[in-house]
């Protein structure tokens, strides 16, 4: 349980962080060429937070340059996620989905508050599954909440049994080098977030640890400005997984 308490604390801290999901104010697509950014109506990219005229942004290759009103030219810095640039009180982020670049904006002057709810920890939902390569890797089109369909590459599957019934889960994404499963179950829309929950697996040779106590809500559970993948048919389970994060 101590390890689970640490995971929950880290989970909450990530949501409350300056680059978390609770202070997101805008997501606007970026057109080619210099784009004036700010709150005033004469800007090309109109924001709901910050000064009337924040500066001028221009896409350059996979990144962007930003000119402040006082003439300083600054570049977005690569991070472990998407390129970011701090222009107080705003944190700007380049968010590219399916080749379409957008500016994602967070207001760091906001002090977010959040209380997460969980099912009681259940060791029986800490499952060692078989980690199997697919006979042939395949591209799969999946739906997204907040955007159109996208194509993912499938190469593996997790196979396990629960109460005598076999189940197969497909990891459609990878996070930090680990497979991520987008799942839905009989609790979805009742006790848990309706669209999906995310679960990160821990591969151990030809086995994978699926700790459903760490199943957590996607960003779309906290903001309408996020884009979240939805589960493929294989990951829509008829069983009730009463473990992990509940509806926020």
N, C-alpha and C positions, 0 to 999 in steps of 0.2 A: 504493500500500500504506500510506503514511503516514496517509491519510484513513481507511482501514479500521482501522488500529491505534487511532486516536482514537475511532472509533465503538465498537470493542470495549471500550475503557477506560471510556467513558461508559455503556455498557450494564452493565458490571460494577458501576460506582459506583451506578447507579440501583437495582440489586438489593440492594446492601449498605447503602443509605441507611436512615435511621430510619423512613421511610415506604415502604420496599421490601417484598419478599415473603418475606424469610427470617426475620423476627421476628414474623410474624402468629401470634397465639395463639388467637383466638376470632372467631367470627361468629355473632351471635345476633339473631333477629328481635325487633323492638321493638313491643310492644302499645301501644294508646292509654293516656293517663294517666300519672301519675308512676310511674317504674320504678326501684326500688332496684337499684343495680349494685355488684357485688363478688364476692369469692371464697366467702363464707360461704353456706350452704345456705338461709338465710332471705331471700336477695335474689330479686327478680323476674328479673333478668338475671344469671345465675351465670357467672362468668368462671373461667378456669384460671390466671390470673396476677394479680398485684397484691394490695392489701390486702383484708381480709375485707369491709370496707364502704367502697367508693370514693366513693359519692355517689348522687344521685337525678337521673335523666334524664327529660325530657319532650319529646316532639315538639311543635314549634310551627311550623305552616305547613310550609315546605320545609326548615326547620332544626330546632334543638333547643336547649333550655336545660339546664344541668347545675348542680346545687347540691352543693357540697362539704360534708363533715361539719362544717366550721367556719362554715357559713352563707353562704359566698360563692356568688353566682349568676353563672355564666359562660355565654357563648354559643359555639356552634361557629362557627368562622371559615371563610368561603368561601376556597377555594384554587383552583389551576388544575384540580384534580380534584374529589374529594368533600369536603364540609365536615369540618374536623378540630378537635380540641381536645386540648391537651397537659395531662394530669393525671399528672405523674411518679410512677412510671416508665413510665406507659402513654401511648400515643398513641391517642386515640379517633377514629373516623371514621364518619360516617353514609354507609351504602352502600345506595342504593335501586335495586332492580331490578324492572322491571315494576310499579312503584307500591308495592312492599313494602319498607319501611324495615328496615334491620338495623344493628346496631352491630358495627363491625369494630375489633378491638383488636390493637395491636402493643406488645410489651414492648421498650422502648428500652434496657433494661439488658442485653439480649442482644447479644453481639458475633458477628455471623454470619460464616461463612467459606464461600467458594465458589470453585471453579475451573471456568470454562466451557470447553467443548471445541468446536472449530470444524473444518470441512473447510478444506483449503488454499484460499487465495483464488484464484478462477478468474474472470478478466475476461470469459470467454465467457458467464458467468451474469449479466452486467450488460447487461440487455436493454432497448432502446427499443421500446416497444409502441405500437400505435394506441390512443388514448383516445377511446372512442366513447360518445355519449349513447344510451341505450336508446330505441327508437321510442316507448315509453310507460313512465314510471316505474311501479314496481309494489311492492306489499308482499309480503314473503316470510317465511314461518315457518321458523325455523331452530332446531335443537336446541342445547342448552347442556350442558356438563359441570358438574355441581354444582347444577343447577337445571332447571326445566322449559323448554319451548319459549318463544321470544320472537319478536317480529315486527320486521323491519328494512325500511327503505326502500331500494330499489335504483333507481339512476338512470343508472349508467354501467357500462362494461365495458372491460377491457384485452384486446387481441387481439395475439397474437404467434405467430411460427413458431420452432420448434426442431427441428433435424435434419430439415427438410422437412415437419414436421407442424404444423398449426395448433392453437392453444390459446386458450381464452377464460377469463379470471378475472373474478369479480364482487367488487367491494369491498362488503362487508356492513356495515362500520363506518368511522368517520372518527376520526382521532386528530391533535390539533393542527392541524386544518384539512386534513389529508392523508388520502387514501383508504387504508384498511387491508384487506388481503386475508387471509382465514383459509384456509390451504392444507394439503393432504395430498398425499403423493407416494409413490413406490415405496420410499423409504427409511424411511417412517413405521413405527414399531414395530420397526425393526431398527437403523438407524443414527441415526435421529432420533426425537423424542418421538411416541408413537403417535397421540395425539388430533389434533394439528395443529401448525403453526407460523404465526406472524404475519409479514406483510410489508407495510411502509409504502411506498407509491408516491409518486413526485415528478412531479406534473403539469407539463408544459411545452407549453402550447398544446393542440394536438390529438394530442400524444404524451405518454407517461408512462414514466418510468424505473423499471424493476423490477430492483433490485439484489438478486438472491437471495443474495448473500454476506452480506446483512443480514437474512435470514430468521432469526427468533428464536423461542425457546420461549415459550408463553403462561404466565401466572401459575400455571396448574394443574400445570405441570411441577415447580413448587417447593413447592406447598402444596395440601392437600385443602380448604382453606377458601376458595379462590377460585372464581369462577364464570367460565367461559370459553365463548365461542361455538365451535361446531363448523362445519366447512366445508360449504357447500352442494354439491350434486352436481357442479356445473361446476368447482369448485375442488379436486376429488379427481383428481389427475393420475396417469396410468399411468407416466409417465417418472420416472426417479430424479434428484432434484435434490441432487447432492452439493456443496452450497454452503451457507454460513451455519452456524447453531448446531446442534450435535449434541445427543444426549441428555445431560442434565446428570449 
